[in-house]
Amino acid sequence: MDRGLVVVGDTDRHRALLETAGQFAAGTDAELVLLSTITETEYEDDREALQSLEQIEGATYGIEATEERLERIAQKVANDALADVDVDYRIAPRVVDGDSLADDILAIAEEADCDHVFILGRRRSPTGKAIFGDVAQSVILNFDGRVTVDLE
């Protein structure tokens, strides 16, 4: 592995996944790209909630501010998960389309020239996957490289 993409969030499962990815990357002298995301729908909901603050404070809460918040969250998770691991990483905060999260992950992995993806997954029945889709399954089937999935 030369560069791995790790989808991170502020949960214990994400921290454990990042720690595993960090140990693997340290062992292969690879770099990690930490993908911290928010969906467009969540962004719009947050944006509407913050509009009243904009008028009071005179500040603007746009995509840049959202990406800065995502970067702070990812940095906090990295500080926790990679405290004992010597690995280079960079953070990629993104507002993504929640309906095509797998496509967004694949595009960002390609953009960052990643050859490994680390992602959380959920155990689902075949019927559940067929009806609701599955981000991890889609990444596994469409990524041209290795994929590590941590199932709950």
N, C-alpha and C positions, 0 to 999 in steps of 0.2 A: 504494500500500500504506500502510495506517495502522498495522497491527500484524501481525507475522509470528510464527508458531510454528516454532521450530527444534528438532528432535529431536536431542539431543546425547549423546555418550558419550565415553569417554576413548580415542579413536583418532585417528590422523592424518586419516583420511577425515572424521570428524566435525569436526575442527578446520578443515579446508578448506571444508566445507559452511558452518560457522558464519562463517568469514571472508567467504565469498561473500554470505551473508545479511546480514552486518553492513555490507558495502560497499553493497549494494542499499538497506538500511534507512537508512543515512546519506545516501544520495543522494535519498531521498524523505522524509527527516525522520520516519521511522517508528520505532516501538518494537518490540523483539523480546521474545518469551517463550521462554526456554530450557527445554525439557522434558527432564528427566533422570529416567530410569525404571529400575525393577527389577521383575521379574515377581513375582507372589505366590509362585510355586514357589521362585525364588531367595531371596526374603525368608525363607520357611520354612526352607530349607536353612541360610541364615546364622544364623537364630534358633536352630536346633537346635545348631549349632556353638558359638554364644556362650553357651548355657545354663550350661555349666560355669564360664565366666568370671563370670557373674552371681553364682554362689554364692561365688566367691573374692573378687570385688571389691565385692559388694553393690550393683552397678549394675544398671540395667534397660536392655535392648536391645530396644526396641519399635519401632513404626512411626516415632515421632518421631526416634529416634536414626538410623534408616535414612534418613529424609528429610533429616536434617542431613548425613549422609555423602554422599548424592546431591547435595545443594546444594554441598558442598565440591568434589566432582568437577566439577560444572558450572562453578563459579567458576574452578577451575584451567584448564579448557578455554577459558573465556571470556577469562581473562587472557592465554593464549597466542594465541588466534585473533583477538581484538579489540584487541590492544595498539596497533595503529596506526589504529584505526577509532573515530571519535567517534559512538557510538550508545548510546541508552538501552536497557537491558534489565532484565528481572527473571527470576528462576529459579523454575521450577515443578517441585519434586521430587515424584514420585508412585510408589506401589506399584501396579502395574497387572496386569490379568489377561492373562497371556501368550498365551492362546488367542484373545483378541480385541483385540490391540494396536492394530489399525487403528481399531476402535470407540473405544478409549480415547483415541487421538490426536484423533479427530474430536470427541469430547465435550469434551476439554480445550481444543481450538481454539475450539469454540463458547462454552465457559465464559469464555474469555479474550477473546472478541470479536475473533478473528484473521481476517484476510481473505487470508492467504497462509500456506502450509505449506511448509517446507523439510525434506526427508527423504532418507535414503540408500535406494538400491534395489539390486537384484541382477538381472543378466541371467538370465532363465530361458526355457526353451522354453515354448510354449503348453501342452504336456502337463504340465510341471512346475508351472505356475501353476494348472492345473485340479485337479491332485492335491493339491498342498501349499498352495495359496493364495498370495497375495502381498500383504504389508502395503501397499507403495507403490501397487500397482494399486488396492487397495480404497480408499485415501485419495483417489487421483485420481478415481475414479468416484463417490465419495460426498461429497466436500468441496465446499461451495458457495463456491468462490473459486479463486484460483490455487494451483497446486502445483508446486514445483520439486523434481525428483528428480535426485540425483547417482548415476549408475549406475557400478558398478565395472567 
